[in-house]
């Protein structure tokens, strides 16, 4: 009887660990860019990845990536002081490696606003330590694969 109980307990533990690892971990950054990161650090990182196409309204920059297999462009927006990232959005590369929604966001916890050929998942992540609360947004026209991935500072999204 004890052996059967131990086998049952072991199998249950393995199953629970497997389920935990199968769920998507919250996306904290996009290509090393994260909410709250300083503009100087962001620009240094972006210059390694590609080239700046242009500024929009001075608080937002559009960058073309040189060789990322997933993303073709990054849009970065800064806070009012133009010092820290308040959101990052990445656009998938046409004919690039595709990313499933479930790879970047826990679909069971996310709020979905889906319609025919328009999929939109949002998940809010609470603040921890020095990291501010943020929102992950995955959007696209394909049922399984995303077209846009964004991370937004929840406190500054209205700016």
N, C-alpha and C positions, 0 to 999 in steps of 0.2 A: 504493500500500500504506500509506504513512504517513497519508494522508487517512482511509482506512477505520479505521485504528487510533485516530486522534484522535476520530473520530465515535463509535466504540465506547467509548472512555474517557469522553467527555463524557456519553453516554447512561447509562453505568454510574454515574457520579458523580451525575447528576440523580436516578436511581432510588434510590440510597442516601440522598441528602438527603431525598427524599420519604418514604421509609420511616421515617427518624428523626423527621420532623415529624409523621407520622401516629400515632406511639405517644403514649399519654397521659403527660404529665409528672407526676411525683409531686405530689399535692395537699399543699401546705405549710400551708394554713390553711383555715378555713371562715368566710367573710364577714369576714376580717381577724383572726379569733381563731386563735391557734396555741399549741401546746404550749410551756410555759415562759414565756408572756406573764404579766406581773404582773396581780394581781387588779384593781388600780386602773385599769390600762390596759384590761383586759377589760370592766370595768363601764362605763367611759366609752364604749367602743365599743358595748356592748350597749344602753345608754340611748339612743343615736342610732337603733338598729334597732328597738327595741320596749320592752316593759315586763316587769319581773320578776313572775312568777306566785307563786312561793314557793321557799323553801329546803328541801332535803331533807338531813337529818343535818348541817346547817351547812356541809358541804364541797361541796355540790352545789346548783346553782340551775337553775330552769327559766324560760326567757324565751319570751314570745309575740312573734313578729315582726309588725310593722305592715304592711309593704308589699313584702317580698321576693317576687319572682315564683316562686322555687323552693321556699323553705323556710317552714314555718309556725312551728316551734319550734326553740329551741337549748337544749341541756342542757350546762352547763359544770361541771366538777368541779375542785376545787383540791387542792393537796397538803396534807399534815398540818398545816403551819403556816398554811394558808389564805392563802398569798401568791401562788402561781403556778398557772397552768392545768396540770392533768395530763391532762385529756381534754376534747374538745368533740364533741358529737353533734348533728347536724341532722336533723330530720324533714321529709320532703317535704310541700309544701302539697297538699291534695286539689285536684284540677283545676288545679294550677299547671303551670309549665313543667317538663317532665320532663328528667332527666339520665341519660344512659347510663352504665353501669358503666365502659365503655371511655373515657369522658371524664375520669374522675378517678383511674383505676388502670390500670396496664399488666396486662391480663388474662393475657398470656403469662408474666409473672413472678410474678403473684399466686398464693397458695395458695387453692384453691377447695374449699369444703365445700357442695356443692349437692345438694339433694334435690328431689323434685317440688314445684314452687311455693315453694321456699325457696332463695334464691341468696345466697351468702356468700363474698366475696372479701377476702383480707387480704394486705397487702404491707408488709414491714418496710423502713424507710429508715434507713441507718446515720447516725450523728452526723457532722456536718461543722462545723468551726469552733466557734462558740458554740451552734449549734443541736443539741439533744439527739437521740438516736435516737428514732424514733417509728414508729407503725404506722398505716396507713390501712385502714379497714374500710368496705366498701360492701355493704349488705344490701338484700334486697327480695323480693317475691313474684312480680315480673314477670321474665321471662327476659332482657330487655334494659335495663330502667330500674330505678334504685334507689329505695328507700323511705327508707333511713337512710344517712347518711354520718358516719363518726367518724374522729377523729385522736386517738391515745393516746400518751402518753409511755411508752416501753417500760420504762424504769427504775422508774417509779412505778405501773405498772398493777396491782400487787398490793395497793395501799393501800386 
